[in-house]
Amino acid sequence: MQKVPMTAAEFEVIQPRLGRLTVDTVQIARRVLVDGKSQAEAAEENGLSRQRVSQMVQRVMAAANEFPPDWERVDEWMPPELAKQVRALAAEARTTTQEKNHA
């Protein structure tokens, strides 16, 4: 087994960010990222290529890192003008965060 890049608790925290990924992708990536399986082992166990497992792990990591860990998703109904303001605030916050990360 290899060193694991994240704990089970850390993986649970990112779960809500993985909703657009398939259950198989999330489960296989968890075997690599949390359980310490190599990508080759996970590929063999699931009848996949190592490259496919690598793509799955990369997709999970990209989704996990898309937003800062303390950000929350907001899904509310509101008037169009207010929705426009909220989207603008969110875009501004993303830009500011990206600039800080690349500085």
Backbone atoms as SQL, in Angstrom:
CREATE TABLE atoms (id INTEGER PRIMARY KEY, chain TEXT, resi INTEGER, resn TEXT, atom TEXT, x REAL, y REAL, z REAL);
INSERT INTO atoms VALUES
  (1, 'A', 1, 'MET', 'N', 0.839, -1.198, 0.000),
  (2, 'A', 1, 'MET', 'CA', 0.000, 0.000, 0.000),
  (3, 'A', 1, 'MET', 'C', 0.875, 1.249, 0.000),
  (4, 'A', 2, 'GLN', 'N', 0.423, 2.237, -0.714),
  (5, 'A', 2, 'GLN', 'CA', 1.168, 3.494, -0.787),
  (6, 'A', 2, 'GLN', 'C', 0.624, 4.496, 0.219),
  (7, 'A', 3, 'LYS', 'N', 1.373, 5.583, 0.416),
  (8, 'A', 3, 'LYS', 'CA', 0.935, 6.646, 1.324),
  (9, 'A', 3, 'LYS', 'C', -0.340, 7.271, 0.761),
  (10, 'A', 4, 'VAL', 'N', -1.312, 7.473, 1.637),
  (11, 'A', 4, 'VAL', 'CA', -2.596, 8.011, 1.170),
  (12, 'A', 4, 'VAL', 'C', -2.586, 9.534, 1.184),
  (13, 'A', 5, 'PRO', 'N', -3.075, 10.156, 0.092),
  (14, 'A', 5, 'PRO', 'CA', -3.083, 11.614, 0.016),
  (15, 'A', 5, 'PRO', 'C', -4.158, 12.279, 0.864),
  (16, 'A', 6, 'MET', 'N', -5.175, 11.521, 1.304),
  (17, 'A', 6, 'MET', 'CA', -6.192, 12.148, 2.152),
  (18, 'A', 6, 'MET', 'C', -6.799, 11.104, 3.081),
  (19, 'A', 7, 'THR', 'N', -7.280, 11.585, 4.198),
  (20, 'A', 7, 'THR', 'CA', -7.926, 10.711, 5.173),
  (21, 'A', 7, 'THR', 'C', -9.380, 10.473, 4.770),
  (22, 'A', 8, 'ALA', 'N', -9.992, 9.499, 5.415),
  (23, 'A', 8, 'ALA', 'CA', -11.410, 9.229, 5.160),
  (24, 'A', 8, 'ALA', 'C', -12.255, 10.451, 5.507),
  (25, 'A', 9, 'ALA', 'N', -11.905, 11.130, 6.599),
  (26, 'A', 9, 'ALA', 'CA', -12.655, 12.328, 7.010),
  (27, 'A', 9, 'ALA', 'C', -12.527, 13.433, 5.963),
  (28, 'A', 10, 'GLU', 'N', -11.328, 13.626, 5.425),
  (29, 'A', 10, 'GLU', 'CA', -11.127, 14.642, 4.383),
  (30, 'A', 10, 'GLU', 'C', -11.936, 14.294, 3.128),
  (31, 'A', 11, 'PHE', 'N', -11.975, 13.008, 2.789),
  (32, 'A', 11, 'PHE', 'CA', -12.736, 12.584, 1.616),
  (33, 'A', 11, 'PHE', 'C', -14.225, 12.832, 1.827),
  (34, 'A', 12, 'GLU', 'N', -14.712, 12.585, 3.035),
  (35, 'A', 12, 'GLU', 'CA', -16.124, 12.836, 3.341),
  (36, 'A', 12, 'GLU', 'C', -16.471, 14.314, 3.178),
  (37, 'A', 13, 'VAL', 'N', -15.540, 15.192, 3.540),
  (38, 'A', 13, 'VAL', 'CA', -15.778, 16.634, 3.415),
  (39, 'A', 13, 'VAL', 'C', -15.970, 17.032, 1.950),
  (40, 'A', 14, 'ILE', 'N', -15.229, 16.392, 1.042),
  (41, 'A', 14, 'ILE', 'CA', -15.339, 16.763, -0.375),
  (42, 'A', 14, 'ILE', 'C', -16.498, 16.072, -1.088),
  (43, 'A', 15, 'GLN', 'N', -17.128, 15.088, -0.458),
  (44, 'A', 15, 'GLN', 'CA', -18.224, 14.341, -1.092),
  (45, 'A', 15, 'GLN', 'C', -19.275, 15.231, -1.756),
  (46, 'A', 16, 'PRO', 'N', -19.751, 16.297, -1.097),
  (47, 'A', 16, 'PRO', 'CA', -20.778, 17.126, -1.751),
  (48, 'A', 16, 'PRO', 'C', -20.306, 17.755, -3.064),
  (49, 'A', 17, 'ARG', 'N', -19.016, 17.907, -3.242),
  (50, 'A', 17, 'ARG', 'CA', -18.471, 18.508, -4.465),
  (51, 'A', 17, 'ARG', 'C', -18.387, 17.504, -5.612),
  (52, 'A', 18, 'LEU', 'N', -18.641, 16.232, -5.319),
  (53, 'A', 18, 'LEU', 'CA', -18.448, 15.177, -6.309),
  (54, 'A', 18, 'LEU', 'C', -19.749, 14.710, -6.941),
  (55, 'A', 19, 'GLY', 'N', -20.827, 15.440, -6.708),
  (56, 'A', 19, 'GLY', 'CA', -22.145, 15.034, -7.170),
  (57, 'A', 19, 'GLY', 'C', -22.266, 14.806, -8.660),
  (58, 'A', 20, 'ARG', 'N', -21.487, 15.507, -9.452),
  (59, 'A', 20, 'ARG', 'CA', -21.611, 15.352, -10.904),
  (60, 'A', 20, 'ARG', 'C', -20.811, 14.159, -11.431),
  (61, 'A', 21, 'LEU', 'N', -20.023, 13.531, -10.574),
  (62, 'A', 21, 'LEU', 'CA', -19.231, 12.366, -10.969),
  (63, 'A', 21, 'LEU', 'C', -20.024, 11.088, -10.715),
  (64, 'A', 22, 'THR', 'N', -19.715, 10.039, -11.475),
  (65, 'A', 22, 'THR', 'CA', -20.424, 8.776, -11.279),
  (66, 'A', 22, 'THR', 'C', -20.010, 8.140, -9.957),
  (67, 'A', 23, 'VAL', 'N', -20.877, 7.294, -9.447),
  (68, 'A', 23, 'VAL', 'CA', -20.593, 6.584, -8.198),
  (69, 'A', 23, 'VAL', 'C', -19.328, 5.746, -8.356),
  (70, 'A', 24, 'ASP', 'N', -19.174, 5.080, -9.508),
  (71, 'A', 24, 'ASP', 'CA', -17.976, 4.269, -9.746),
  (72, 'A', 24, 'ASP', 'C', -16.711, 5.111, -9.690),
  (73, 'A', 25, 'THR', 'N', -16.740, 6.276, -10.320),
  (74, 'A', 25, 'THR', 'CA', -15.569, 7.159, -10.309),
  (75, 'A', 25, 'THR', 'C', -15.197, 7.526, -8.883),
  (76, 'A', 26, 'VAL', 'N', -16.178, 7.905, -8.096),
  (77, 'A', 26, 'VAL', 'CA', -15.920, 8.313, -6.709),
  (78, 'A', 26, 'VAL', 'C', -15.391, 7.139, -5.897),
  (79, 'A', 27, 'GLN', 'N', -15.996, 5.966, -6.040),
  (80, 'A', 27, 'GLN', 'CA', -15.570, 4.807, -5.257),
  (81, 'A', 27, 'GLN', 'C', -14.163, 4.354, -5.623),
  (82, 'A', 28, 'ILE', 'N', -13.861, 4.329, -6.900),
  (83, 'A', 28, 'ILE', 'CA', -12.531, 3.896, -7.333),
  (84, 'A', 28, 'ILE', 'C', -11.479, 4.912, -6.902),
  (85, 'A', 29, 'ALA', 'N', -11.776, 6.185, -7.058),
  (86, 'A', 29, 'ALA', 'CA', -10.829, 7.218, -6.612),
  (87, 'A', 29, 'ALA', 'C', -10.605, 7.122, -5.105),
  (88, 'A', 30, 'ARG', 'N', -11.644, 6.814, -4.355),
  (89, 'A', 30, 'ARG', 'CA', -11.508, 6.677, -2.898),
  (90, 'A', 30, 'ARG', 'C', -10.554, 5.539, -2.551),
  (91, 'A', 31, 'ARG', 'N', -10.637, 4.443, -3.305),
  (92, 'A', 31, 'ARG', 'CA', -9.734, 3.305, -3.051),
  (93, 'A', 31, 'ARG', 'C', -8.272, 3.740, -3.202),
  (94, 'A', 32, 'VAL', 'N', -8.016, 4.623, -4.150),
  (95, 'A', 32, 'VAL', 'CA', -6.648, 5.104, -4.378),
  (96, 'A', 32, 'VAL', 'C', -6.276, 6.190, -3.371),
  (97, 'A', 33, 'LEU', 'N', -7.134, 7.190, -3.225),
  (98, 'A', 33, 'LEU', 'CA', -6.803, 8.368, -2.421),
  (99, 'A', 33, 'LEU', 'C', -6.864, 8.123, -0.921),
  (100, 'A', 34, 'VAL', 'N', -7.770, 7.267, -0.477),
  (101, 'A', 34, 'VAL', 'CA', -7.963, 7.053, 0.962),
  (102, 'A', 34, 'VAL', 'C', -7.433, 5.693, 1.405),
  (103, 'A', 35, 'ASP', 'N', -7.780, 4.647, 0.643),
  (104, 'A', 35, 'ASP', 'CA', -7.417, 3.294, 1.058),
  (105, 'A', 35, 'ASP', 'C', -5.977, 2.925, 0.720),
  (106, 'A', 36, 'GLY', 'N', -5.329, 3.738, -0.122),
  (107, 'A', 36, 'GLY', 'CA', -3.915, 3.518, -0.415),
  (108, 'A', 36, 'GLY', 'C', -3.620, 2.504, -1.499),
  (109, 'A', 37, 'LYS', 'N', -4.626, 2.110, -2.262),
  (110, 'A', 37, 'LYS', 'CA', -4.385, 1.210, -3.387),
  (111, 'A', 37, 'LYS', 'C', -3.613, 1.963, -4.462),
  (112, 'A', 38, 'SER', 'N', -2.769, 1.248, -5.187),
  (113, 'A', 38, 'SER', 'CA', -2.118, 1.891, -6.326),
  (114, 'A', 38, 'SER', 'C', -3.142, 1.988, -7.453),
  (115, 'A', 39, 'GLN', 'N', -2.885, 2.864, -8.392),
  (116, 'A', 39, 'GLN', 'CA', -3.796, 2.990, -9.527),
  (117, 'A', 39, 'GLN', 'C', -3.830, 1.691, -10.315),
  (118, 'A', 40, 'ALA', 'N', -2.692, 1.007, -10.406),
  (119, 'A', 40, 'ALA', 'CA', -2.639, -0.269, -11.119),
  (120, 'A', 40, 'ALA', 'C', -3.503, -1.317, -10.420),
  (121, 'A', 41, 'GLU', 'N', -3.441, -1.370, -9.086),
  (122, 'A', 41, 'GLU', 'CA', -4.272, -2.321, -8.333),
  (123, 'A', 41, 'GLU', 'C', -5.754, -2.023, -8.523),
  (124, 'A', 42, 'ALA', 'N', -6.119, -0.750, -8.407),
  (125, 'A', 42, 'ALA', 'CA', -7.519, -0.359, -8.578),
  (126, 'A', 42, 'ALA', 'C', -7.998, -0.676, -9.990),
  (127, 'A', 43, 'ALA', 'N', -7.124, -0.480, -10.969),
  (128, 'A', 43, 'ALA', 'CA', -7.481, -0.781, -12.355),
  (129, 'A', 43, 'ALA', 'C', -7.736, -2.272, -12.533),
  (130, 'A', 44, 'GLU', 'N', -6.836, -3.090, -12.017),
  (131, 'A', 44, 'GLU', 'CA', -6.981, -4.542, -12.149),
  (132, 'A', 44, 'GLU', 'C', -8.246, -5.038, -11.442),
  (133, 'A', 45, 'GLU', 'N', -8.502, -4.538, -10.242),
  (134, 'A', 45, 'GLU', 'CA', -9.677, -4.959, -9.471),
  (135, 'A', 45, 'GLU', 'C', -10.989, -4.608, -10.172),
  (136, 'A', 46, 'ASN', 'N', -10.971, -3.554, -10.982),
  (137, 'A', 46, 'ASN', 'CA', -12.201, -3.073, -11.613),
  (138, 'A', 46, 'ASN', 'C', -12.252, -3.300, -13.120),
  (139, 'A', 47, 'GLY', 'N', -11.268, -4.017, -13.651),
  (140, 'A', 47, 'GLY', 'CA', -11.258, -4.311, -15.076),
  (141, 'A', 47, 'GLY', 'C', -11.075, -3.084, -15.948),
  (142, 'A', 48, 'LEU', 'N', -10.289, -2.133, -15.455),
  (143, 'A', 48, 'LEU', 'CA', -10.045, -0.885, -16.177),
  (144, 'A', 48, 'LEU', 'C', -8.561, -0.735, -16.465),
  (145, 'A', 49, 'SER', 'N', -8.228, 0.188, -17.355),
  (146, 'A', 49, 'SER', 'CA', -6.820, 0.497, -17.589),
  (147, 'A', 49, 'SER', 'C', -6.316, 1.410, -16.470),
  (148, 'A', 50, 'ARG', 'N', -5.013, 1.391, -16.250),
  (149, 'A', 50, 'ARG', 'CA', -4.429, 2.273, -15.249),
  (150, 'A', 50, 'ARG', 'C', -4.666, 3.727, -15.632),
  (151, 'A', 51, 'GLN', 'N', -4.636, 4.007, -16.931),
  (152, 'A', 51, 'GLN', 'CA', -4.873, 5.366, -17.405),
  (153, 'A', 51, 'GLN', 'C', -6.289, 5.831, -17.059),
  (154, 'A', 52, 'ARG', 'N', -7.263, 4.931, -17.184),
  (155, 'A', 52, 'ARG', 'CA', -8.655, 5.297, -16.859),
  (156, 'A', 52, 'ARG', 'C', -8.790, 5.599, -15.372),
  (157, 'A', 53, 'VAL', 'N', -8.151, 4.794, -14.532),
  (158, 'A', 53, 'VAL', 'CA', -8.187, 5.049, -13.089),
  (159, 'A', 53, 'VAL', 'C', -7.499, 6.377, -12.786),
  (160, 'A', 54, 'SER', 'N', -6.396, 6.652, -13.461),
  (161, 'A', 54, 'SER', 'CA', -5.698, 7.924, -13.274),
  (162, 'A', 54, 'SER', 'C', -6.622, 9.094, -13.612),
  (163, 'A', 55, 'GLN', 'N', -7.378, 8.975, -14.700),
  (164, 'A', 55, 'GLN', 'CA', -8.334, 10.023, -15.076),
  (165, 'A', 55, 'GLN', 'C', -9.407, 10.196, -14.003),
  (166, 'A', 56, 'MET', 'N', -9.873, 9.088, -13.447),
  (167, 'A', 56, 'MET', 'CA', -10.901, 9.151, -12.398),
  (168, 'A', 56, 'MET', 'C', -10.373, 9.893, -11.172),
  (169, 'A', 57, 'VAL', 'N', -9.157, 9.552, -10.765),
  (170, 'A', 57, 'VAL', 'CA', -8.546, 10.207, -9.604),
  (171, 'A', 57, 'VAL', 'C', -8.363, 11.697, -9.888),
  (172, 'A', 58, 'GLN', 'N', -7.897, 12.025, -11.088),
  (173, 'A', 58, 'GLN', 'CA', -7.705, 13.429, -11.453),
  (174, 'A', 58, 'GLN', 'C', -9.026, 14.198, -11.436),
  (175, 'A', 59, 'ARG', 'N', -10.105, 13.574, -11.898),
  (176, 'A', 59, 'ARG', 'CA', -11.420, 14.244, -11.901),
  (177, 'A', 59, 'ARG', 'C', -11.898, 14.510, -10.482),
  (178, 'A', 60, 'VAL', 'N', -11.687, 13.552, -9.586),
  (179, 'A', 60, 'VAL', 'CA', -12.086, 13.741, -8.187),
  (180, 'A', 60, 'VAL', 'C', -11.259, 14.855, -7.558),
  (181, 'A', 61, 'MET', 'N', -9.959, 14.854, -7.800),
  (182, 'A', 61, 'MET', 'CA', -9.099, 15.892, -7.221),
  (183, 'A', 61, 'MET', 'C', -9.448, 17.265, -7.790),
  (184, 'A', 62, 'ALA', 'N', -9.751, 17.333, -9.077),
  (185, 'A', 62, 'ALA', 'CA', -10.133, 18.615, -9.682),
  (186, 'A', 62, 'ALA', 'C', -11.427, 19.134, -9.067),
  (187, 'A', 63, 'ALA', 'N', -12.399, 18.256, -8.878),
  (188, 'A', 63, 'ALA', 'CA', -13.661, 18.669, -8.255),
  (189, 'A', 63, 'ALA', 'C', -13.434, 19.102, -6.812),
  (190, 'A', 64, 'ALA', 'N', -12.564, 18.395, -6.118),
  (191, 'A', 64, 'ALA', 'CA', -12.285, 18.725, -4.715),
  (192, 'A', 64, 'ALA', 'C', -11.594, 20.075, -4.589),
  (193, 'A', 65, 'ASN', 'N', -10.770, 20.412, -5.563),
  (194, 'A', 65, 'ASN', 'CA', -9.981, 21.645, -5.492),
  (195, 'A', 65, 'ASN', 'C', -10.601, 22.813, -6.246),
  (196, 'A', 66, 'GLU', 'N', -11.788, 22.609, -6.786),
  (197, 'A', 66, 'GLU', 'CA', -12.432, 23.648, -7.591),
  (198, 'A', 66, 'GLU', 'C', -12.736, 24.904, -6.779),
  (199, 'A', 67, 'PHE', 'N', -13.092, 24.727, -5.514),
  (200, 'A', 67, 'PHE', 'CA', -13.424, 25.843, -4.630),
  (201, 'A', 67, 'PHE', 'C', -12.705, 25.653, -3.304),
  (202, 'A', 68, 'PRO', 'N', -12.457, 26.733, -2.571),
  (203, 'A', 68, 'PRO', 'CA', -11.852, 26.594, -1.238),
  (204, 'A', 68, 'PRO', 'C', -12.718, 25.695, -0.349),
  (205, 'A', 69, 'PRO', 'N', -12.095, 24.949, 0.555),
  (206, 'A', 69, 'PRO', 'CA', -12.840, 23.979, 1.358),
  (207, 'A', 69, 'PRO', 'C', -13.927, 24.568, 2.250),
  (208, 'A', 70, 'ASP', 'N', -13.807, 25.844, 2.604),
  (209, 'A', 70, 'ASP', 'CA', -14.808, 26.431, 3.503),
  (210, 'A', 70, 'ASP', 'C', -15.977, 27.085, 2.751),
  (211, 'A', 71, 'TRP', 'N', -15.975, 27.026, 1.425),
  (212, 'A', 71, 'TRP', 'CA', -17.074, 27.599, 0.658),
  (213, 'A', 71, 'TRP', 'C', -18.286, 26.681, 0.722),
  (214, 'A', 72, 'GLU', 'N', -19.470, 27.272, 0.610),
  (215, 'A', 72, 'GLU', 'CA', -20.721, 26.522, 0.638),
  (216, 'A', 72, 'GLU', 'C', -21.503, 26.769, -0.642),
  (217, 'A', 73, 'ARG', 'N', -22.205, 25.745, -1.076),
  (218, 'A', 73, 'ARG', 'CA', -23.089, 25.877, -2.238),
  (219, 'A', 73, 'ARG', 'C', -24.412, 26.459, -1.752),
  (220, 'A', 74, 'VAL', 'N', -24.948, 27.425, -2.503),
  (221, 'A', 74, 'VAL', 'CA', -26.228, 28.044, -2.159),
  (222, 'A', 74, 'VAL', 'C', -27.186, 27.821, -3.328),
  (223, 'A', 75, 'ASP', 'N', -28.331, 27.270, -3.033),
  (224, 'A', 75, 'ASP', 'CA', -29.347, 27.019, -4.053),
  (225, 'A', 75, 'ASP', 'C', -30.668, 27.568, -3.531),
  (226, 'A', 76, 'GLU', 'N', -30.997, 28.774, -3.941),
  (227, 'A', 76, 'GLU', 'CA', -32.186, 29.473, -3.441),
  (228, 'A', 76, 'GLU', 'C', -32.962, 30.094, -4.598),
  (229, 'A', 77, 'TRP', 'N', -34.258, 30.260, -4.410),
  (230, 'A', 77, 'TRP', 'CA', -35.096, 30.983, -5.359),
  (231, 'A', 77, 'TRP', 'C', -35.115, 32.452, -4.976),
  (232, 'A', 78, 'MET', 'N', -34.964, 33.333, -5.992),
  (233, 'A', 78, 'MET', 'CA', -34.955, 34.775, -5.735),
  (234, 'A', 78, 'MET', 'C', -35.322, 35.524, -7.006),
  (235, 'A', 79, 'PRO', 'N', -35.639, 36.802, -6.871),
  (236, 'A', 79, 'PRO', 'CA', -35.949, 37.611, -8.054),
  (237, 'A', 79, 'PRO', 'C', -34.736, 37.675, -8.993),
  (238, 'A', 80, 'PRO', 'N', -34.976, 37.813, -10.291),
  (239, 'A', 80, 'PRO', 'CA', -33.892, 37.826, -11.271),
  (240, 'A', 80, 'PRO', 'C', -32.784, 38.839, -10.968),
  (241, 'A', 81, 'GLU', 'N', -33.152, 40.039, -10.565),
  (242, 'A', 81, 'GLU', 'CA', -32.129, 41.060, -10.301),
  (243, 'A', 81, 'GLU', 'C', -31.232, 40.653, -9.132),
  (244, 'A', 82, 'LEU', 'N', -31.820, 40.099, -8.102),
  (245, 'A', 82, 'LEU', 'CA', -31.032, 39.642, -6.958),
  (246, 'A', 82, 'LEU', 'C', -30.147, 38.459, -7.356),
  (247, 'A', 83, 'ALA', 'N', -30.679, 37.556, -8.177),
  (248, 'A', 83, 'ALA', 'CA', -29.890, 36.419, -8.656),
  (249, 'A', 83, 'ALA', 'C', -28.676, 36.906, -9.447),
  (250, 'A', 84, 'LYS', 'N', -28.877, 37.932, -10.256),
  (251, 'A', 84, 'LYS', 'CA', -27.779, 38.514, -11.033),
  (252, 'A', 84, 'LYS', 'C', -26.704, 39.062, -10.098),
  (253, 'A', 85, 'GLN', 'N', -27.118, 39.736, -9.029),
  (254, 'A', 85, 'GLN', 'CA', -26.166, 40.284, -8.057),
  (255, 'A', 85, 'GLN', 'C', -25.400, 39.170, -7.342),
  (256, 'A', 86, 'VAL', 'N', -26.106, 38.111, -6.985),
  (257, 'A', 86, 'VAL', 'CA', -25.460, 36.986, -6.297),
  (258, 'A', 86, 'VAL', 'C', -24.443, 36.323, -7.223),
  (259, 'A', 87, 'ARG', 'N', -24.817, 36.108, -8.496),
  (260, 'A', 87, 'ARG', 'CA', -23.868, 35.514, -9.448),
  (261, 'A', 87, 'ARG', 'C', -22.638, 36.401, -9.624),
  (262, 'A', 88, 'ALA', 'N', -22.835, 37.719, -9.663),
  (263, 'A', 88, 'ALA', 'CA', -21.707, 38.652, -9.794),
  (264, 'A', 88, 'ALA', 'C', -20.797, 38.578, -8.570),
  (265, 'A', 89, 'LEU', 'N', -21.390, 38.504, -7.388),
  (266, 'A', 89, 'LEU', 'CA', -20.587, 38.374, -6.163),
  (267, 'A', 89, 'LEU', 'C', -19.791, 37.069, -6.166),
  (268, 'A', 90, 'ALA', 'N', -20.423, 35.985, -6.598),
  (269, 'A', 90, 'ALA', 'CA', -19.741, 34.693, -6.649),
  (270, 'A', 90, 'ALA', 'C', -18.583, 34.731, -7.643),
  (271, 'A', 91, 'ALA', 'N', -18.805, 35.340, -8.805),
  (272, 'A', 91, 'ALA', 'CA', -17.743, 35.449, -9.808),
  (273, 'A', 91, 'ALA', 'C', -16.582, 36.278, -9.274),
  (274, 'A', 92, 'GLU', 'N', -16.894, 37.358, -8.588),
  (275, 'A', 92, 'GLU', 'CA', -15.854, 38.208, -8.002),
  (276, 'A', 92, 'GLU', 'C', -15.059, 37.435, -6.946),
  (277, 'A', 93, 'ALA', 'N', -15.745, 36.672, -6.128),
  (278, 'A', 93, 'ALA', 'CA', -15.068, 35.881, -5.091),
  (279, 'A', 93, 'ALA', 'C', -14.167, 34.821, -5.717),
  (280, 'A', 94, 'ARG', 'N', -14.633, 34.162, -6.791),
  (281, 'A', 94, 'ARG', 'CA', -13.798, 33.162, -7.476),
  (282, 'A', 94, 'ARG', 'C', -12.551, 33.815, -8.055),
  (283, 'A', 95, 'THR', 'N', -12.715, 34.972, -8.694),
  (284, 'A', 95, 'THR', 'CA', -11.580, 35.681, -9.285),
  (285, 'A', 95, 'THR', 'C', -10.570, 36.070, -8.214),
  (286, 'A', 96, 'THR', 'N', -11.050, 36.614, -7.120),
  (287, 'A', 96, 'THR', 'CA', -10.165, 37.014, -6.022),
  (288, 'A', 96, 'THR', 'C', -9.408, 35.814, -5.474),
  (289, 'A', 97, 'THR', 'N', -10.098, 34.700, -5.302),
  (290, 'A', 97, 'THR', 'CA', -9.462, 33.490, -4.781),
  (291, 'A', 97, 'THR', 'C', -8.415, 32.971, -5.756),
  (292, 'A', 98, 'GLN', 'N', -8.732, 32.959, -7.048),
  (293, 'A', 98, 'GLN', 'CA', -7.776, 32.497, -8.051),
  (294, 'A', 98, 'GLN', 'C', -6.543, 33.388, -8.084),
  (295, 'A', 99, 'GLU', 'N', -6.739, 34.693, -7.976),
  (296, 'A', 99, 'GLU', 'CA', -5.604, 35.621, -7.974),
  (297, 'A', 99, 'GLU', 'C', -4.711, 35.382, -6.760),
  (298, 'A', 100, 'LYS', 'N', -5.310, 35.135, -5.608),
  (299, 'A', 100, 'LYS', 'CA', -4.528, 34.851, -4.395),
  (300, 'A', 100, 'LYS', 'C', -3.740, 33.555, -4.548),
  (301, 'A', 101, 'ASN', 'N', -4.355, 32.545, -5.181),
  (302, 'A', 101, 'ASN', 'CA', -3.698, 31.251, -5.349),
  (303, 'A', 101, 'ASN', 'C', -2.556, 31.305, -6.352),
  (304, 'A', 102, 'HIS', 'N', -2.616, 32.229, -7.300),
  (305, 'A', 102, 'HIS', 'CA', -1.582, 32.317, -8.333),
  (306, 'A', 102, 'HIS', 'C', -0.542, 33.387, -8.037),
  (307, 'A', 103, 'ALA', 'N', -0.699, 34.079, -6.922),
  (308, 'A', 103, 'ALA', 'CA', 0.249, 35.156, -6.584),
  (309, 'A', 103, 'ALA', 'C', 1.481, 34.613, -5.899);
